[in-house]
Amino acid sequence: MTNISLNIGSESHHEPPTNWKTYFTFSTDHKVIGIQYLVTSFMFFLVGGIFAMILRGELITPESDLVDRTFYNGMFTMHGTVMLFLWTFPSLVGLANYLVPIMIGARDMAFPRLNAAAFWMVPVVGILLMSSFFVPGGPAQAGWWAYPPVSTQNPTGNLINGQVLWLLAVAISGVSSIMGAVNFVTTIVKMRAPGMGFFRMPLFVWAVFSAQIIQLFGLPALTAGAVMLLLDITVGTAFFDPTQGGNPVMFQHYFWFYSHPAVYVIILPIFGIFSEIFPVYARKPFFGYKVVAVSSMLIAMVSAIVWVHHMYVSGTPGWMRLLFMVTTMFVSVPTGIKVFAWVATIWGGKIRLTTPMLFALGALIMFVFAGITGIMLSSVPVDVHVNNTYFVVGHFHYVLYGTVTMGMYAAIYHWFPKMTGRMFNEGWGKVHFWLAFIGTNLNFLPMHPLGLQGMLRRVASYAPEYTFWNVLASLGSFLLGMSTLPFIFNILISWMQGEKAPANPWRAIGLEWLISSPPPVENFEEIPIIINGPYGYGQSEPLTANLENQAIKTAE
Amino acid sequence: MDSSIKPEELHHVSHEHEHDEEGNKMFGFIVFLLSESVIFLSFFAGYIVYKTTSENWLPAGVEGLEVLAPSINTVILVASSFVIYFAEKNLEQKNLVGFRIFLLATMLMGSYFLYGQAVEWSQLEFGFTSGTYGGMFYLLTGFHGLHVFTGILLQLIIFIRSFLPGNYDNGHFGVNSTSLFWHFVDVIWIILFILIYVWQ
């Protein structure tokens, strides 16, 4: 067997992209594309973060005194859009791009050129959105949900205005995502290594698979709505114009039919990351592997029948509100299964509180909090009361920052040695974690009492009695902004001159840890033959039949 | 270790797993078509909601649509799905001439369909901006027409490729996917025809 094995840690067998210029080319290597996605989306994350701090800067005092109100509206629209379409989606696609082919034992994605094309649309989306600052009237101001009739107003009369650029950007982002989804689904279904049945796939792959299925069947609805809105603005059709017999609520249906499931598109891969990280740093097999794998698919399915919970106050009839309240609450069942499985996985384990583990645990705690407020919001009587207030903003920021962004940090630290071949600085990682953890809670926790007291969202000024919590939230946002500095510093320095990483620095189980760091160009010299499930801590059987896998045999 | 694989077979098993590129492409294309069909379904859902809830569904002065000419058009489009199937079969039997004849016939039928639709559009008394009815009518027929046009373009490409030697010796992903796309466009039209013309 040894004559066909892969030499772990051998430097002579691979030529990974060592030159940074590689990352500016039209590469078809899924690993290069993955890093291109990650770095590009992180740049936009910084842009979206600066927008957020401008918003919080405005809200530190009750008066509207820092920026004018039109600019403020543009800011919250662009903050939401950039964070969703240019940070969370592409960063997770980047991570999945890097990991999925390796985790299933493939040499690349099914369609490498399509993959590269999908990536290069992301900077185009960014340029379109940023250029809207320079057209008359400024960027779109109707929020990231772009509800008509607000979004169909065109006071400047220009055909090229912020809202039109916004719609084009969203459409291109949609095309890119569909291309990505076709690629991921084909790759996962058709290119798994011999022996890797569906129930031997790592949970991250399950999560990506479920998320991409949502993309395939949800995104077209948003595309349909966006096309109709674009026609209303540019050609003068009347789909959503109530003065000409159109129905603006129809747009909300198109929008939320995709945009609620979109939350699961970003949260499912984060669940996958949790599932990869907890067994490693607790040194235990995953608890309830099959149930958790299936629960991802269940969440994907239920996601298609919950969208009306965003429209409880849009004139939705009572019976429909009841129906969607029940289906929404049902999401907590498969989600709860996952949470219990993670807790059970950590329970009684030999926990190592390294940076990735800290981030994953912090994100899990904040996710549980977000889940509780989520169940509150799914309930019609509560939602009618706090609708359009900061309670909602607090809830989804616990999801999108507390869980998704923190989970993303966990992933970046966990796979950093694999991707770069270098170790990061653990001390700076911990500084980053504590700043981010405290910052997140300081920023978003005060939004809950603010919302319960009735402070509306999307406003540049507010009544003086809301000042205390607003000041806290603003301080939190600046702390959160600062917390990225040790991260950037750590990543850059470590990437350039960090300690060389071994193939398997965390003593983890999984195909990606059996190949050198960074992996060779085509991942595997010999396609692995899978003979076991992915989380065999404490088992004596190896993961594959043909790769050297002494790391797996170390029964712990 | 998995008892079904003997150590001496490992190398063989690993190499047998050459990935099947044609199969991947076809699978990916079907996944894409499924996703594409959701756009149409979204428009159909919009049409049904608007039709059943609008107070002024038909624009003022409009009685309804003429059904005869679109019905003939429908028959031609549905028939063309069988014609392209014969083209595929001919290619499988290495009969390039037959393949080209049937493909040409499909293109002509598709083009006739587009011509028929253009004539219908030019005679209608309402436009794209005539309320939600006009909007939905032109959106649905226009978006479908765009697909018919794309289908004809794809057929033209495989038609030209058939004259270049060696292209269709093994594997016909281009041909099979074009044919599948054409059937897809056809099925969508049948639903569209029932929604717009039959259910007036």
Interface residues (C-beta under 8 A of the other chain):
Chain A: M1 I4 A106 R107 A110 F111 I178 A181 V182 N183 V185 T186 V189 K190 M191 A193 P194 G195 L216 F217 G218 L219 P220 A221 T223 A224 G225 V227 M228 L231 V235 G236 T237 A238 F239 Q244 G245 G246 N247 M250 Y254 F257 E526 I527 P528 I529 I531 E541 P542 A545 N546
Chain B: M1 D2 I5 P7 L10 H11 V13 S14 H15 E16 H17 H19 D20 G23 N24 K25 F27 G28 V31 F32 L34 S35 E36 V38 I39 L41 S42 F43 G46 V49 Y50 T53 S54 E55 N56 F128 T129 G131 T132 G134 G135 M136 L139
